[in-house]
Amino acid sequence: MKKLFAAILLSVAAVGQAAAADLAPVVRAPMPASYDWSGFYVGAHAGGGWQSTSFADPDAYSNLINCCIFIGATNLGTAPGKDTSSSFLGGAQVGWMYQIGRLVVGSDFDWSATHLSGGANGVSFPTITGTSFANETYSVNTKWTATSTATVGIARDRWMLYSKAGVAAADSTYGLNIAGAGGGVPFSFGSSTSNTVIGWTVGTGVKWAFAQNWFANVEYDYLDFGSKAQNMNGVFTATPAFFAGSPAATFNPTFNQHISEVKVGLNYKFSPGFLFW
């Protein structure tokens, strides 16, 4: 009887130990932490740009009357043309980001060298007989663009979709040339000016962190500079000798510029909390 009772106790103890083993907590490997987009970054980019420019010259008729005699001419000038041009671009960018959950906010500044160079016909003034009295041509050569924007994005680990909006600048050289004939005397006018115009920009893109401190991005930016007047000072050549008007003239044509840019960038992001000083 004692032997039976001892066997029963041993069996109960064994079952209890097995149950305790089943109830022990399971230790699992820790989940990898999500990528943190916070930090300052610097980088470089390359891509392409497309520029569209509309032209208007409301002073052309009065200036031509003043200098060169509108013999048989009409003030109903033809509509000016529209210039489009394209170019490769390349430059650098710097910015910072701060992540709150999946929301990423920050700012970005970039500068791009380019050669968006083109031109088209301006206003053409015919005579009442249908022949040409004077013709304008214009040119626009944009050497660089820059943007300063606020950015906002939605991150999913190492991927982020983002949008940006802010201020844009473009440095361009504008040219104006006129050729015609008044009173049987050929005349011409040429002038150019350089100016940095300010406008606005919006853009969107995607970023991919392929290493802890490196990420690539692809983005599209639209830059709008509105209609800006440019002062063109010059002197008409070979004005009719019998006309007492002044050969000096100032034209104020307007150039309405729009630029689209596609950029592919490579960036180095400093670790969160990194200080430059």
C-alpha positions in Angstrom: 0.0 0.0 0.0 2.8 2.4 0.8 4.5 1.5 -2.4 1.3 2.3 -4.4 0.8 5.6 -2.5 4.5 6.6 -3.3 4.0 5.8 -7.0 0.9 8.0 -7.2 2.7 10.9 -5.6 5.6 10.6 -8.1 3.1 10.6 -11.0 1.4 13.7 -9.7 4.7 15.5 -9.3 5.7 14.6 -12.9 2.5 16.0 -14.3 2.9 19.2 -12.3 6.4 19.7 -13.6 5.2 19.1 -17.2 2.3 21.6 -16.8 4.7 24.2 -15.3 7.0 23.8 -18.3 4.1 24.4 -20.6 3.1 27.6 -18.8 6.6 29.1 -19.0 6.8 32.3 -21.1 8.0 31.9 -24.7 11.1 34.1 -25.4 10.9 35.6 -28.9 13.5 37.4 -30.9 13.0 41.3 -30.8 11.3 42.9 -33.8 13.7 45.1 -35.9 13.1 48.8 -35.2 11.5 50.9 -38.0 13.8 53.3 -39.9 14.1 56.8 -38.4 14.0 59.5 -41.0 15.0 62.3 -38.5 18.2 64.1 -39.1 20.1 66.6 -41.4 21.1 65.5 -44.9 23.2 66.7 -47.8 23.3 65.4 -51.3 23.6 65.8 -55.1 21.1 65.4 -57.9 20.9 65.2 -61.7 18.0 65.3 -64.1 16.3 67.3 -66.8 14.4 70.6 -67.0 11.7 72.0 -69.4 11.0 75.7 -69.8 8.0 77.4 -71.4 8.0 81.2 -71.9 5.2 83.4 -73.1 6.1 86.9 -74.4 4.3 90.3 -74.7 5.6 93.7 -75.7 3.0 96.5 -75.2 5.5 99.3 -75.9 6.6 98.1 -79.3 4.2 100.2 -81.4 4.9 103.5 -79.6 8.6 103.0 -79.6 8.7 102.2 -83.4 6.6 105.3 -84.1 8.9 107.4 -82.1 12.1 106.3 -83.8 11.5 105.0 -87.2 8.2 106.4 -88.8 5.4 103.9 -89.2 4.9 104.6 -92.9 1.8 102.7 -94.0 2.0 100.5 -90.9 -0.9 99.3 -88.7 -0.8 98.9 -85.0 -2.5 95.5 -85.2 0.6 93.5 -84.5 0.6 89.7 -84.8 0.4 87.6 -81.6 3.8 86.7 -80.3 5.1 83.1 -80.3 5.7 80.8 -77.3 9.2 79.5 -76.6 9.9 76.0 -75.2 13.3 74.6 -74.3 14.9 71.7 -72.5 18.2 70.9 -70.8 20.0 68.6 -68.5 20.5 69.9 -65.0 22.6 69.0 -62.0 23.2 70.4 -58.5 23.1 69.9 -54.8 20.6 69.9 -51.9 20.6 70.2 -48.1 17.8 69.8 -45.6 16.5 68.3 -42.4 13.7 66.0 -41.4 11.9 65.1 -38.2 9.7 62.0 -37.8 6.6 61.8 -35.7 5.1 58.4 -36.0 4.7 57.9 -39.7 4.5 61.7 -40.4 7.8 63.3 -41.5 8.2 67.1 -41.7 11.2 69.2 -42.7 12.6 71.7 -45.1 14.8 71.5 -48.2 17.0 73.8 -50.2 18.4 72.9 -53.7 20.4 74.6 -56.4 20.6 73.4 -60.0 22.8 74.5 -62.9 21.1 74.3 -66.2 21.1 75.7 -69.8 17.5 76.2 -70.7 18.1 78.3 -73.8 15.5 79.2 -76.5 13.7 81.9 -78.4 10.8 82.7 -80.6 9.2 85.5 -82.7 7.8 88.4 -80.8 5.3 90.9 -82.3 5.4 91.4 -86.0 4.0 94.6 -87.5 2.7 94.4 -91.1 2.0 97.3 -93.4 -1.5 97.9 -94.7 -0.3 96.4 -98.0 0.6 93.2 -96.2 4.4 93.5 -96.3 6.5 93.5 -93.1 7.4 96.8 -91.5 9.1 95.4 -88.3 9.7 92.1 -86.7 10.7 91.2 -83.1 12.5 88.2 -81.9 13.3 87.3 -78.2 15.4 84.9 -76.3 15.6 83.4 -72.8 18.6 81.7 -71.4 18.2 80.3 -67.8 21.5 79.5 -66.2 20.4 78.2 -62.8 17.4 77.6 -60.6 17.0 77.2 -56.8 14.1 76.3 -54.5 13.6 76.7 -50.7 10.7 74.5 -49.6 8.8 73.1 -46.6 8.3 69.3 -46.9 5.9 66.8 -45.5 5.9 63.0 -46.0 4.3 59.7 -45.0 6.9 57.0 -44.1 6.6 53.3 -44.2 9.9 52.0 -42.7 12.5 52.7 -45.4 10.2 54.2 -48.0 8.6 57.7 -47.9 6.2 59.6 -50.1 6.5 63.3 -49.8 5.4 66.7 -51.1 7.0 70.1 -51.0 6.1 73.8 -51.5 7.9 77.1 -51.2 9.9 79.8 -53.0 11.7 79.4 -56.4 14.4 81.5 -58.1 15.8 81.5 -61.6 18.7 83.4 -63.1 18.1 84.3 -66.7 19.4 86.4 -69.6 16.6 88.0 -71.7 17.3 89.3 -75.2 15.2 91.4 -77.7 16.0 92.1 -81.3 14.0 94.2 -83.9 14.6 94.5 -87.6 12.6 96.6 -90.0 12.5 99.3 -92.6 11.0 102.8 -92.3 10.9 105.2 -95.2 12.9 102.8 -97.2 15.7 102.8 -94.6 16.5 99.6 -92.8 16.8 99.8 -89.1 17.6 97.5 -86.2 17.5 97.4 -82.4 19.2 94.9 -80.0 19.3 94.7 -76.2 19.7 92.2 -73.4 19.5 92.1 -69.6 20.1 89.6 -66.9 17.9 89.2 -63.9 17.1 86.8 -61.1 13.3 86.3 -60.9 11.4 85.0 -57.9 8.3 82.8 -58.0 6.8 79.8 -56.3 7.2 76.0 -56.6 5.4 72.8 -55.7 6.7 69.2 -56.0 6.3 65.6 -55.1 8.5 62.5 -54.9 9.6 59.3 -53.2 12.6 58.5 -51.0 14.2 55.1 -50.3 16.7 54.5 -47.5 18.9 51.8 -48.9 21.4 52.0 -46.0 21.4 53.4 -42.5 22.7 56.8 -43.5 22.0 56.8 -47.2 18.9 57.4 -49.2 17.9 58.1 -52.8 15.0 60.2 -54.0 13.2 60.9 -57.3 11.0 64.0 -57.5 9.1 66.3 -59.9 9.1 70.1 -59.3 7.0 72.8 -61.0 8.4 76.3 -60.8 6.2 79.3 -61.8 7.7 82.8 -62.1 4.6 84.6 -63.4 4.8 87.5 -65.9 7.8 89.8 -65.2 8.7 92.9 -67.2 12.4 93.3 -68.2 13.9 96.7 -69.1 15.6 96.7 -72.5 17.6 99.8 -73.2 19.2 100.5 -76.5 19.6 102.6 -79.6 18.1 102.1 -83.0 20.6 102.0 -85.9 20.1 103.7 -89.2 16.9 105.5 -88.5 15.5 107.6 -91.4 17.7 110.7 -91.8 14.8 113.0 -92.4 13.0 112.0 -89.1 13.7 114.1 -86.0 12.6 111.4 -83.5 15.0 109.9 -80.9 16.9 106.7 -81.8 17.2 105.8 -78.1 14.4 103.6 -76.8 13.5 101.5 -73.7 11.3 98.4 -74.2 9.6 96.7 -71.3 8.5 93.3 -72.6 7.1 90.8 -70.2 8.3 87.2 -70.0 6.0 84.6 -68.4 8.2 81.7 -67.4 7.3 78.2 -66.2 9.8 75.4 -65.5 9.4 71.7 -64.8 12.2 69.7 -63.4 12.7 66.0 -62.8 15.6 65.1 -60.4 17.2 61.9 -59.2 19.2 62.5 -55.9 21.7 60.7 -53.7 21.8 61.9 -50.1 23.8 61.2 -46.9 21.7 61.6 -43.7 23.4 62.3 -40.4 22.1 60.2 -37.4 19.3 61.8 -35.3 20.7 64.1 -32.7 23.9 64.9 -34.7 25.2 68.4 -34.2 27.6 70.3 -36.5 29.0 72.3 -33.6 
